[in-house]
Amino acid sequence: MKGNQKLQSVYKEADGKYPIYLLFSVNGSGKFVGVAQMTSEVDYQANFNYWTQNSKWRGFFFIVWMSIKDVPNRIFKSMTNE
């Protein structure tokens, strides 16, 4: 399962019992640049027309930015993702 399919699955599994947070980074920057909360299911009928690979990224969902700040990756060195 990839990308938006995985996010959709996790969002439905959470069913409002817990928030889904997304950590954003820019390739090659060596930093995280923000944290956002996913606030809607993925709408596969809608598209974000600004992707250069629009056929690769299907669907659209809403987020609320929690924090926007450059944080070096090394700060998160001790965190692991199951």
SELUM-586386 format. One record per atom (N, C-alpha, C, O): residue in one letter; x, y, z; residue number from 1. Coordinates in Angstrom, 2 decimals. Each point is the difference from the previous one (the first is absolute). Example, Ala and Ser with C-alpha at 12.3 -4.5 7.8 and 13.67 -1.06 7.14 Angstrom:
// residues 2
<atom code="A" xx="13.19" yy="-5.69" zz="7.80" pos="1"/>
<atom code="A" xx="-0.89" yy="1.19" zz="0.00" pos="1"/>
<atom code="A" xx="0.90" yy="1.20" zz="0.00" pos="1"/>
<atom code="A" xx="1.04" yy="-0.02" zz="0.66" pos="1"/>
<atom code="S" xx="-1.39" yy="1.07" zz="-1.38" pos="2"/>
<atom code="S" xx="0.82" yy="1.19" zz="0.06" pos="2"/>
<atom code="S" xx="-0.77" yy="1.09" zz="0.73" pos="2"/>
<atom code="S" xx="0.51" yy="1.11" zz="0.17" pos="2"/>
END
This chain:
// residues 82
<atom code="M" xx="0.85" yy="-1.18" zz="0.00" pos="1"/>
<atom code="M" xx="-0.85" yy="1.18" zz="0.00" pos="1"/>
<atom code="M" xx="0.90" yy="1.24" zz="0.00" pos="1"/>
<atom code="M" xx="0.96" yy="0.07" zz="0.76" pos="1"/>
<atom code="K" xx="-1.28" yy="0.89" zz="-1.61" pos="2"/>
<atom code="K" xx="0.85" yy="1.18" zz="-0.14" pos="2"/>
<atom code="K" xx="-0.75" yy="1.29" zz="0.29" pos="2"/>
<atom code="K" xx="-1.23" yy="0.07" zz="-0.07" pos="2"/>
<atom code="G" xx="2.01" yy="0.96" zz="0.40" pos="3"/>
<atom code="G" xx="-0.45" yy="1.38" zz="0.06" pos="3"/>
<atom code="G" xx="-1.37" yy="0.25" zz="0.57" pos="3"/>
<atom code="G" xx="-0.28" yy="-0.31" zz="1.15" pos="3"/>
<atom code="N" xx="-0.59" yy="0.88" zz="-1.99" pos="4"/>
<atom code="N" xx="-1.33" yy="0.38" zz="0.44" pos="4"/>
<atom code="N" xx="-0.85" yy="-1.20" zz="0.43" pos="4"/>
<atom code="N" xx="-0.87" yy="0.14" zz="0.85" pos="4"/>
<atom code="Q" xx="1.12" yy="-1.30" zz="-1.44" pos="5"/>
<atom code="Q" xx="-0.73" yy="-1.20" zz="0.42" pos="5"/>
<atom code="Q" xx="0.32" yy="-0.33" zz="1.46" pos="5"/>
<atom code="Q" xx="-0.90" yy="-0.34" zz="0.78" pos="5"/>
<atom code="K" xx="2.15" yy="0.44" zz="-0.41" pos="6"/>
<atom code="K" xx="0.41" yy="-0.26" zz="1.38" pos="6"/>
<atom code="K" xx="-0.58" yy="1.05" zz="0.93" pos="6"/>
<atom code="K" xx="-0.52" yy="-0.34" zz="1.07" pos="6"/>
<atom code="L" xx="0.59" yy="1.61" zz="-1.46" pos="7"/>
<atom code="L" xx="-0.58" yy="1.06" zz="0.82" pos="7"/>
<atom code="L" xx="-1.50" yy="-0.20" zz="0.20" pos="7"/>
<atom code="L" xx="-0.51" yy="0.18" zz="1.10" pos="7"/>
<atom code="Q" xx="-0.20" yy="-0.55" zz="-2.17" pos="8"/>
<atom code="Q" xx="-1.44" yy="-0.25" zz="0.10" pos="8"/>
<atom code="Q" xx="-0.28" yy="-1.14" zz="0.97" pos="8"/>
<atom code="Q" xx="-0.92" yy="0.10" zz="0.82" pos="8"/>
<atom code="S" xx="1.69" yy="-1.16" zz="-0.91" pos="9"/>
<atom code="S" xx="-0.17" yy="-1.15" zz="0.88" pos="9"/>
<atom code="S" xx="0.20" yy="0.38" zz="1.47" pos="9"/>
<atom code="S" xx="-0.80" yy="-0.37" zz="0.86" pos="9"/>
<atom code="V" xx="1.86" yy="1.10" zz="-0.59" pos="10"/>
<atom code="V" xx="0.30" yy="0.42" zz="1.38" pos="10"/>
<atom code="V" xx="-1.06" yy="0.97" zz="0.51" pos="10"/>
<atom code="V" xx="-0.42" yy="-0.09" zz="1.16" pos="10"/>
<atom code="Y" xx="-0.03" yy="1.02" zz="-2.01" pos="11"/>
<atom code="Y" xx="-1.02" yy="0.97" zz="0.41" pos="11"/>
<atom code="Y" xx="-1.29" yy="-0.72" zz="0.38" pos="11"/>
<atom code="Y" xx="-0.61" yy="0.32" zz="1.02" pos="11"/>
<atom code="K" xx="0.20" yy="-1.29" zz="-1.84" pos="12"/>
<atom code="K" xx="-1.22" yy="-0.76" zz="0.30" pos="12"/>
<atom code="K" xx="0.17" yy="-0.84" zz="1.27" pos="12"/>
<atom code="K" xx="-0.93" yy="-0.09" zz="0.80" pos="12"/>
<atom code="E" xx="2.09" yy="-0.51" zz="-0.63" pos="13"/>
<atom code="E" xx="0.29" yy="-0.81" zz="1.19" pos="13"/>
<atom code="E" xx="-0.09" yy="0.86" zz="1.27" pos="13"/>
<atom code="E" xx="-0.52" yy="-0.45" zz="1.02" pos="13"/>
<atom code="A" xx="1.03" yy="1.66" zz="-1.09" pos="14"/>
<atom code="A" xx="-0.02" yy="0.90" zz="1.17" pos="14"/>
<atom code="A" xx="-1.43" yy="0.37" zz="0.36" pos="14"/>
<atom code="A" xx="-0.32" yy="0.13" zz="1.18" pos="14"/>
<atom code="D" xx="-0.54" yy="0.03" zz="-2.17" pos="15"/>
<atom code="D" xx="-1.42" yy="0.26" zz="0.21" pos="15"/>
<atom code="D" xx="-0.26" yy="1.09" zz="1.04" pos="15"/>
<atom code="D" xx="-0.95" yy="-0.09" zz="0.78" pos="15"/>
<atom code="G" xx="1.79" yy="1.13" zz="-0.77" pos="16"/>
<atom code="G" xx="-0.18" yy="1.11" zz="0.93" pos="16"/>
<atom code="G" xx="0.47" yy="-0.27" zz="1.42" pos="16"/>
<atom code="G" xx="-0.10" yy="0.88" zz="0.85" pos="16"/>
<atom code="K" xx="0.61" yy="-2.10" zz="-0.59" pos="17"/>
<atom code="K" xx="0.47" yy="-0.34" zz="1.36" pos="17"/>
<atom code="K" xx="1.34" yy="0.62" zz="0.31" pos="17"/>
<atom code="K" xx="0.32" yy="0.27" zz="1.15" pos="17"/>
<atom code="Y" xx="0.47" yy="-0.03" zz="-2.18" pos="18"/>
<atom code="Y" xx="1.30" yy="0.64" zz="0.16" pos="18"/>
<atom code="Y" xx="0.34" yy="0.76" zz="-1.27" pos="18"/>
<atom code="Y" xx="-0.45" yy="-0.36" zz="-1.09" pos="18"/>
<atom code="P" xx="1.25" yy="1.42" zz="1.22" pos="19"/>
<atom code="P" xx="0.35" yy="0.82" zz="-1.17" pos="19"/>
<atom code="P" xx="1.08" yy="-0.67" zz="-0.85" pos="19"/>
<atom code="P" xx="0.79" yy="-0.80" zz="0.49" pos="19"/>
<atom code="I" xx="-0.78" yy="1.14" zz="-1.76" pos="20"/>
<atom code="I" xx="1.04" yy="-0.46" zz="-0.93" pos="20"/>
<atom code="I" xx="0.88" yy="1.21" zz="-0.31" pos="20"/>
<atom code="I" xx="-0.47" yy="0.98" zz="-0.59" pos="20"/>
<atom code="Y" xx="1.73" yy="-1.04" zz="1.00" pos="21"/>
<atom code="Y" xx="0.94" yy="1.08" zz="-0.24" pos="21"/>
<atom code="Y" xx="0.95" yy="-0.38" zz="-1.13" pos="21"/>
<atom code="Y" xx="0.44" yy="-1.15" zz="-0.08" pos="21"/>
<atom code="L" xx="-0.13" yy="2.11" zz="-0.77" pos="22"/>
<atom code="L" xx="0.91" yy="-0.21" zz="-1.11" pos="22"/>
<atom code="L" xx="1.21" yy="0.91" zz="0.18" pos="22"/>
<atom code="L" xx="-0.15" yy="1.19" zz="0.27" pos="22"/>
<atom code="L" xx="1.33" yy="-1.76" zz="-0.40" pos="23"/>
<atom code="L" xx="1.25" yy="0.76" zz="0.08" pos="23"/>
<atom code="L" xx="0.47" yy="0.25" zz="-1.43" pos="23"/>
<atom code="L" xx="0.12" yy="-0.93" zz="-0.79" pos="23"/>
<atom code="F" xx="0.15" yy="2.18" zz="0.47" pos="24"/>
<atom code="F" xx="0.40" yy="0.38" zz="-1.35" pos="24"/>
<atom code="F" xx="1.48" yy="0.37" zz="-0.04" pos="24"/>
<atom code="F" xx="0.52" yy="0.64" zz="0.91" pos="24"/>
<atom code="S" xx="0.14" yy="-1.05" zz="-1.99" pos="25"/>
<atom code="S" xx="1.38" yy="0.38" zz="-0.23" pos="25"/>
<atom code="S" xx="0.17" yy="0.28" zz="-1.49" pos="25"/>
<atom code="S" xx="-0.87" yy="-0.32" zz="-0.81" pos="25"/>
<atom code="V" xx="1.98" yy="0.92" zz="0.47" pos="26"/>
<atom code="V" xx="0.33" yy="0.28" zz="-1.40" pos="26"/>
<atom code="V" xx="1.19" yy="-0.88" zz="-0.35" pos="26"/>
<atom code="V" xx="1.02" yy="0.03" zz="0.69" pos="26"/>
<atom code="N" xx="-1.14" yy="-0.81" zz="-1.77" pos="27"/>
<atom code="N" xx="1.10" yy="-0.89" zz="-0.41" pos="27"/>
<atom code="N" xx="1.33" yy="0.73" zz="-0.05" pos="27"/>
<atom code="N" xx="0.12" yy="1.06" zz="-0.60" pos="27"/>
<atom code="G" xx="0.87" yy="-1.65" zz="1.25" pos="28"/>
<atom code="G" xx="1.35" yy="0.55" zz="-0.05" pos="28"/>
<atom code="G" xx="0.26" yy="1.16" zz="0.94" pos="28"/>
<atom code="G" xx="1.12" yy="0.50" zz="0.05" pos="28"/>
<atom code="S" xx="-2.13" yy="-0.06" zz="0.69" pos="29"/>
<atom code="S" xx="0.18" yy="1.16" zz="0.88" pos="29"/>
<atom code="S" xx="0.65" yy="-0.37" zz="1.33" pos="29"/>
<atom code="S" xx="0.63" yy="0.84" zz="0.64" pos="29"/>
<atom code="G" xx="-0.78" yy="-2.10" zz="-0.23" pos="30"/>
<atom code="G" xx="0.52" yy="-0.42" zz="1.30" pos="30"/>
<atom code="G" xx="-0.83" yy="0.54" zz="1.16" pos="30"/>
<atom code="G" xx="0.46" yy="0.02" zz="1.14" pos="30"/>
<atom code="K" xx="-1.69" yy="0.43" zz="-1.44" pos="31"/>
<atom code="K" xx="-0.85" yy="0.60" zz="1.03" pos="31"/>
<atom code="K" xx="-1.46" yy="-0.43" zz="-0.17" pos="31"/>
<atom code="K" xx="-0.47" yy="-0.29" zz="-1.10" pos="31"/>
<atom code="F" xx="-0.21" yy="0.26" zz="2.23" pos="32"/>
<atom code="F" xx="-1.45" yy="-0.05" zz="-0.03" pos="32"/>
<atom code="F" xx="-0.46" yy="1.45" zz="-0.05" pos="32"/>
<atom code="F" xx="0.61" yy="0.87" zz="0.63" pos="32"/>
<atom code="V" xx="-1.68" yy="-0.60" zz="-1.36" pos="33"/>
<atom code="V" xx="-0.43" yy="1.39" zz="-0.15" pos="33"/>
<atom code="V" xx="-1.37" yy="0.28" zz="0.59" pos="33"/>
<atom code="V" xx="-0.41" yy="1.16" zz="0.06" pos="33"/>
<atom code="G" xx="-0.30" yy="-2.19" zz="0.38" pos="34"/>
<atom code="G" xx="-1.29" yy="0.27" zz="0.60" pos="34"/>
<atom code="G" xx="-0.73" yy="-1.25" zz="0.44" pos="34"/>
<atom code="G" xx="0.32" yy="-1.11" zz="-0.41" pos="34"/>
<atom code="V" xx="-1.33" yy="1.34" zz="1.25" pos="35"/>
<atom code="V" xx="-0.88" yy="-1.06" zz="0.49" pos="35"/>
<atom code="V" xx="-1.43" yy="0.45" zz="-0.27" pos="35"/>
<atom code="V" xx="-0.37" yy="1.14" zz="0.29" pos="35"/>
<atom code="A" xx="-0.42" yy="-2.05" zz="-0.85" pos="36"/>
<atom code="A" xx="-1.40" yy="0.31" zz="-0.28" pos="36"/>
<atom code="A" xx="-0.87" yy="-1.16" zz="0.45" pos="36"/>
<atom code="A" xx="0.46" yy="-1.14" zz="0.09" pos="36"/>
<atom code="Q" xx="-1.72" yy="1.44" zz="0.20" pos="37"/>
<atom code="Q" xx="-0.97" yy="-1.04" zz="0.35" pos="37"/>
<atom code="Q" xx="-0.90" yy="-0.26" zz="-1.20" pos="37"/>
<atom code="Q" xx="-0.53" yy="0.94" zz="-0.60" pos="37"/>
<atom code="M" xx="0.36" yy="-2.20" zz="0.26" pos="38"/>
<atom code="M" xx="-0.92" yy="-0.39" zz="-1.07" pos="38"/>
<atom code="M" xx="-1.42" yy="0.13" zz="0.54" pos="38"/>
<atom code="M" xx="-0.32" yy="-0.58" zz="1.03" pos="38"/>
<atom code="T" xx="-0.53" yy="1.35" zz="-1.73" pos="39"/>
<atom code="T" xx="-1.33" yy="0.29" zz="0.53" pos="39"/>
<atom code="T" xx="-1.15" yy="-0.51" zz="-0.87" pos="39"/>
<atom code="T" xx="-1.16" yy="0.29" zz="0.27" pos="39"/>
<atom code="S" xx="1.49" yy="-1.03" zz="-1.31" pos="40"/>
<atom code="S" xx="-1.07" yy="-0.57" zz="-0.84" pos="40"/>
<atom code="S" xx="0.49" yy="-1.28" zz="-0.65" pos="40"/>
<atom code="S" xx="1.19" yy="-0.28" zz="-0.07" pos="40"/>
<atom code="E" xx="-2.17" yy="-0.49" zz="-0.41" pos="41"/>
<atom code="E" xx="0.34" yy="-1.18" zz="-0.78" pos="41"/>
<atom code="E" xx="0.56" yy="0.45" zz="-1.35" pos="41"/>
<atom code="E" xx="-0.13" yy="1.16" zz="-0.39" pos="41"/>
<atom code="V" xx="0.74" yy="-2.10" zz="-0.32" pos="42"/>
<atom code="V" xx="0.50" yy="0.29" zz="-1.34" pos="42"/>
<atom code="V" xx="-1.18" yy="-0.03" zz="-0.97" pos="42"/>
<atom code="V" xx="-0.76" yy="-0.96" zz="-0.04" pos="42"/>
<atom code="D" xx="0.62" yy="2.02" zz="-0.74" pos="43"/>
<atom code="D" xx="-1.02" yy="0.09" zz="-1.04" pos="43"/>
<atom code="D" xx="0.68" yy="-0.34" zz="-1.31" pos="43"/>
<atom code="D" xx="0.72" yy="0.82" zz="-0.56" pos="43"/>
<atom code="Y" xx="-0.94" yy="-2.03" zz="0.07" pos="44"/>
<atom code="Y" xx="0.67" yy="-0.45" zz="-1.23" pos="44"/>
<atom code="Y" xx="-0.61" yy="0.60" zz="-1.26" pos="44"/>
<atom code="Y" xx="0.56" yy="-0.16" zz="-1.09" pos="44"/>
<atom code="Q" xx="-1.70" yy="0.84" zz="1.21" pos="45"/>
<atom code="Q" xx="-0.62" yy="0.65" zz="-1.16" pos="45"/>
<atom code="Q" xx="0.61" yy="1.37" zz="-0.26" pos="45"/>
<atom code="Q" xx="-0.14" yy="0.54" zz="-1.10" pos="45"/>
<atom code="A" xx="0.83" yy="0.02" zz="2.10" pos="46"/>
<atom code="A" xx="0.61" yy="1.32" zz="-0.12" pos="46"/>
<atom code="A" xx="1.49" yy="-0.14" zz="-0.23" pos="46"/>
<atom code="A" xx="0.62" yy="-0.97" zz="0.42" pos="46"/>
<atom code="N" xx="-0.04" yy="1.95" zz="-1.09" pos="47"/>
<atom code="N" xx="1.44" yy="0.00" zz="-0.24" pos="47"/>
<atom code="N" xx="0.58" yy="1.37" zz="0.31" pos="47"/>
<atom code="N" xx="-0.67" yy="1.03" zz="-0.14" pos="47"/>
<atom code="F" xx="1.90" yy="-1.03" zz="0.55" pos="48"/>
<atom code="F" xx="0.76" yy="1.23" zz="0.23" pos="48"/>
<atom code="F" xx="0.78" yy="0.23" zz="-1.28" pos="48"/>
<atom code="F" xx="0.97" yy="-0.71" zz="-0.26" pos="48"/>
<atom code="N" xx="-1.36" yy="1.67" zz="-0.53" pos="49"/>
<atom code="N" xx="0.52" yy="0.16" zz="-1.36" pos="49"/>
<atom code="N" xx="1.40" yy="0.59" zz="-0.10" pos="49"/>
<atom code="N" xx="0.42" yy="0.37" zz="-1.09" pos="49"/>
<atom code="Y" xx="0.29" yy="-0.27" zz="2.17" pos="50"/>
<atom code="Y" xx="1.32" yy="0.61" zz="-0.03" pos="50"/>
<atom code="Y" xx="1.14" yy="-1.01" zz="0.14" pos="50"/>
<atom code="Y" xx="1.16" yy="0.40" zz="0.01" pos="50"/>
<atom code="W" xx="-1.46" yy="-1.69" zz="0.11" pos="51"/>
<atom code="W" xx="1.05" yy="-1.01" zz="0.04" pos="51"/>
<atom code="W" xx="0.59" yy="-0.16" zz="-1.39" pos="51"/>
<atom code="W" xx="-0.72" yy="0.05" zz="-1.00" pos="51"/>
<atom code="T" xx="2.02" yy="-0.25" zz="0.94" pos="52"/>
<atom code="T" xx="0.62" yy="-0.25" zz="-1.30" pos="52"/>
<atom code="T" xx="-0.27" yy="-1.43" zz="-0.46" pos="52"/>
<atom code="T" xx="0.07" yy="-0.29" zz="-1.20" pos="52"/>
<atom code="Q" xx="-0.37" yy="-0.61" zz="2.14" pos="53"/>
<atom code="Q" xx="-0.33" yy="-1.38" zz="-0.33" pos="53"/>
<atom code="Q" xx="-1.43" yy="-0.29" zz="0.44" pos="53"/>
<atom code="Q" xx="-0.25" yy="-0.87" zz="0.83" pos="53"/>
<atom code="N" xx="-0.70" yy="1.61" zz="-1.40" pos="54"/>
<atom code="N" xx="-1.39" yy="-0.07" zz="0.44" pos="54"/>
<atom code="N" xx="-0.57" yy="-1.41" zz="-0.05" pos="54"/>
<atom code="N" xx="-0.81" yy="-0.36" zz="0.86" pos="54"/>
<atom code="S" xx="1.21" yy="-0.46" zz="-1.83" pos="55"/>
<atom code="S" xx="-0.53" yy="-1.36" zz="-0.09" pos="55"/>
<atom code="S" xx="0.52" yy="-0.89" zz="1.13" pos="55"/>
<atom code="S" xx="-0.62" yy="-1.00" zz="0.34" pos="55"/>
<atom code="K" xx="1.74" yy="1.37" zz="0.24" pos="56"/>
<atom code="K" xx="0.58" yy="-0.79" zz="1.10" pos="56"/>
<atom code="K" xx="-0.70" yy="0.29" zz="1.32" pos="56"/>
<atom code="K" xx="-0.13" yy="-0.89" zz="0.84" pos="56"/>
<atom code="W" xx="-0.30" yy="2.12" zz="-0.64" pos="57"/>
<atom code="W" xx="-0.59" yy="0.43" zz="1.28" pos="57"/>
<atom code="W" xx="-1.50" yy="0.21" zz="-0.18" pos="57"/>
<atom code="W" xx="-0.43" yy="1.11" zz="-0.34" pos="57"/>
<atom code="R" xx="-0.35" yy="-2.14" zz="0.55" pos="58"/>
<atom code="R" xx="-1.45" yy="0.08" zz="-0.18" pos="58"/>
<atom code="R" xx="-0.67" yy="0.36" zz="1.32" pos="58"/>
<atom code="R" xx="0.36" yy="-0.53" zz="1.05" pos="58"/>
<atom code="G" xx="-1.32" yy="1.43" zz="-1.10" pos="59"/>
<atom code="G" xx="-0.80" yy="0.33" zz="1.16" pos="59"/>
<atom code="G" xx="0.43" yy="1.29" zz="0.67" pos="59"/>
<atom code="G" xx="1.00" yy="0.62" zz="-0.36" pos="59"/>
<atom code="F" xx="-1.80" yy="-0.23" zz="1.35" pos="60"/>
<atom code="F" xx="0.16" yy="1.28" zz="0.67" pos="60"/>
<atom code="F" xx="-0.53" yy="-0.16" zz="1.42" pos="60"/>
<atom code="F" xx="-1.02" yy="-0.66" zz="0.21" pos="60"/>
<atom code="F" xx="1.69" yy="1.26" zz="0.76" pos="61"/>
<atom code="F" xx="-0.51" yy="0.00" zz="1.37" pos="61"/>
<atom code="F" xx="0.41" yy="1.30" zz="0.67" pos="61"/>
<atom code="F" xx="0.93" yy="0.67" zz="-0.44" pos="61"/>
<atom code="F" xx="-1.63" yy="-0.34" zz="1.50" pos="62"/>
<atom code="F" xx="0.26" yy="1.25" zz="0.70" pos="62"/>
<atom code="F" xx="0.93" yy="-0.22" zz="1.19" pos="62"/>
<atom code="F" xx="-0.01" yy="-1.05" zz="0.63" pos="62"/>
<atom code="I" xx="0.81" yy="2.08" zz="-0.35" pos="63"/>
<atom code="I" xx="0.89" yy="-0.01" zz="1.17" pos="63"/>
<atom code="I" xx="-0.14" yy="1.34" zz="0.73" pos="63"/>
<atom code="I" xx="-0.47" yy="0.99" zz="-0.57" pos="63"/>
<atom code="V" xx="0.89" yy="-0.99" zz="1.82" pos="64"/>
<atom code="V" xx="0.13" yy="1.23" zz="0.78" pos="64"/>
<atom code="V" xx="1.44" yy="0.04" zz="0.48" pos="64"/>
<atom code="V" xx="0.47" yy="-0.92" zz="0.67" pos="64"/>
<atom code="W" xx="0.25" yy="1.98" zz="-1.02" pos="65"/>
<atom code="W" xx="1.39" yy="0.14" zz="0.41" pos="65"/>
<atom code="W" xx="0.07" yy="0.23" zz="1.51" pos="65"/>
<atom code="W" xx="-0.68" yy="0.88" zz="0.53" pos="65"/>
<atom code="M" xx="1.50" yy="-1.68" zz="0.15" pos="66"/>
<atom code="M" xx="0.21" yy="0.14" zz="1.44" pos="66"/>
<atom code="M" xx="1.24" yy="0.85" zz="0.26" pos="66"/>
<atom code="M" xx="0.03" yy="0.81" zz="0.93" pos="66"/>
<atom code="S" xx="0.98" yy="-1.01" zz="-1.76" pos="67"/>
<atom code="S" xx="1.26" yy="0.72" zz="0.15" pos="67"/>
<atom code="S" xx="0.71" yy="0.04" zz="-1.34" pos="67"/>
<atom code="S" xx="0.02" yy="-0.99" zz="-0.73" pos="67"/>
<atom code="I" xx="0.56" yy="2.13" zz="0.42" pos="68"/>
<atom code="I" xx="0.84" yy="0.14" zz="-1.19" pos="68"/>
<atom code="I" xx="1.32" yy="0.58" zz="0.47" pos="68"/>
<atom code="I" xx="0.08" yy="1.17" zz="0.38" pos="68"/>
<atom code="K" xx="0.95" yy="-2.02" zz="-0.41" pos="69"/>
<atom code="K" xx="1.31" yy="0.42" zz="0.51" pos="69"/>
<atom code="K" xx="1.05" yy="-0.99" zz="-0.48" pos="69"/>
<atom code="K" xx="-0.23" yy="-1.21" zz="0.02" pos="69"/>
<atom code="D" xx="1.38" yy="1.71" zz="-0.45" pos="70"/>
<atom code="D" xx="1.10" yy="-0.88" zz="-0.39" pos="70"/>
<atom code="D" xx="0.61" yy="-0.63" zz="1.25" pos="70"/>
<atom code="D" xx="0.46" yy="0.70" zz="0.90" pos="70"/>
<atom code="V" xx="-0.45" yy="-2.03" zz="-0.86" pos="71"/>
<atom code="V" xx="0.60" yy="-0.73" zz="1.12" pos="71"/>
<atom code="V" xx="0.95" yy="-1.05" zz="-0.60" pos="71"/>
<atom code="V" xx="-0.45" yy="-0.85" zz="-0.76" pos="71"/>
<atom code="P" xx="1.74" yy="0.90" zz="1.09" pos="72"/>
<atom code="P" xx="0.96" yy="-0.97" zz="-0.56" pos="72"/>
<atom code="P" xx="-0.40" yy="-1.45" zz="0.32" pos="72"/>
<atom code="P" xx="-0.46" yy="-0.29" zz="1.11" pos="72"/>
<atom code="N" xx="0.65" yy="-0.60" zz="-2.07" pos="73"/>
<atom code="N" xx="-0.34" yy="-1.42" zz="0.18" pos="73"/>
<atom code="N" xx="0.65" yy="-0.61" zz="1.24" pos="73"/>
<atom code="N" xx="-0.60" yy="-0.88" zz="0.62" pos="73"/>
<atom code="R" xx="1.79" yy="1.33" zz="-0.26" pos="74"/>
<atom code="R" xx="0.71" yy="-0.60" zz="1.13" pos="74"/>
<atom code="R" xx="-0.77" yy="0.12" zz="1.32" pos="74"/>
<atom code="R" xx="0.21" yy="-0.79" zz="0.91" pos="74"/>
<atom code="I" xx="-1.09" yy="1.77" zz="-0.82" pos="75"/>
<atom code="I" xx="-0.81" yy="0.19" zz="1.21" pos="75"/>
<atom code="I" xx="-0.92" yy="-1.20" zz="0.20" pos="75"/>
<atom code="I" xx="-0.34" yy="-0.35" zz="1.13" pos="75"/>
<atom code="F" xx="-0.05" yy="-0.29" zz="-2.22" pos="76"/>
<atom code="F" xx="-0.94" yy="-1.13" zz="0.05" pos="76"/>
<atom code="F" xx="0.71" yy="-1.35" zz="-0.06" pos="76"/>
<atom code="F" xx="-0.65" yy="-1.03" zz="-0.20" pos="76"/>
<atom code="K" xx="1.94" yy="1.02" zz="0.36" pos="77"/>
<atom code="K" xx="0.81" yy="-1.22" zz="-0.16" pos="77"/>
<atom code="K" xx="-0.50" yy="-1.16" zz="0.88" pos="77"/>
<atom code="K" xx="0.04" yy="-1.16" zz="-0.42" pos="77"/>
<atom code="S" xx="-0.49" yy="1.46" zz="1.62" pos="78"/>
<atom code="S" xx="-0.41" yy="-1.06" zz="0.93" pos="78"/>
<atom code="S" xx="-1.42" yy="-0.52" zz="-0.26" pos="78"/>
<atom code="S" xx="-0.40" yy="-1.01" zz="0.58" pos="78"/>
<atom code="M" xx="-0.35" yy="1.69" zz="-1.45" pos="79"/>
<atom code="M" xx="-1.38" yy="-0.44" zz="-0.29" pos="79"/>
<atom code="M" xx="0.01" yy="-1.11" zz="-1.05" pos="79"/>
<atom code="M" xx="0.80" yy="0.02" zz="-0.93" pos="79"/>
<atom code="T" xx="-1.69" yy="-0.98" zz="1.11" pos="80"/>
<atom code="T" xx="-0.13" yy="-1.06" zz="-0.99" pos="80"/>
<atom code="T" xx="-1.45" yy="-0.07" zz="-0.48" pos="80"/>
<atom code="T" xx="-0.93" yy="0.37" zz="0.72" pos="80"/>
<atom code="N" xx="0.75" yy="-0.86" zz="-1.94" pos="81"/>
<atom code="N" xx="-1.33" yy="-0.15" zz="-0.59" pos="81"/>
<atom code="N" xx="-0.29" yy="-1.49" zz="-0.14" pos="81"/>
<atom code="N" xx="0.72" yy="-0.72" zz="-0.69" pos="81"/>
<atom code="E" xx="-1.75" yy="0.27" zz="1.35" pos="82"/>
<atom code="E" xx="-0.36" yy="-1.42" zz="-0.06" pos="82"/>
<atom code="E" xx="-0.38" yy="-0.37" zz="-1.41" pos="82"/>
<atom code="E" xx="-0.33" yy="-1.16" zz="-0.26" pos="82"/>
END
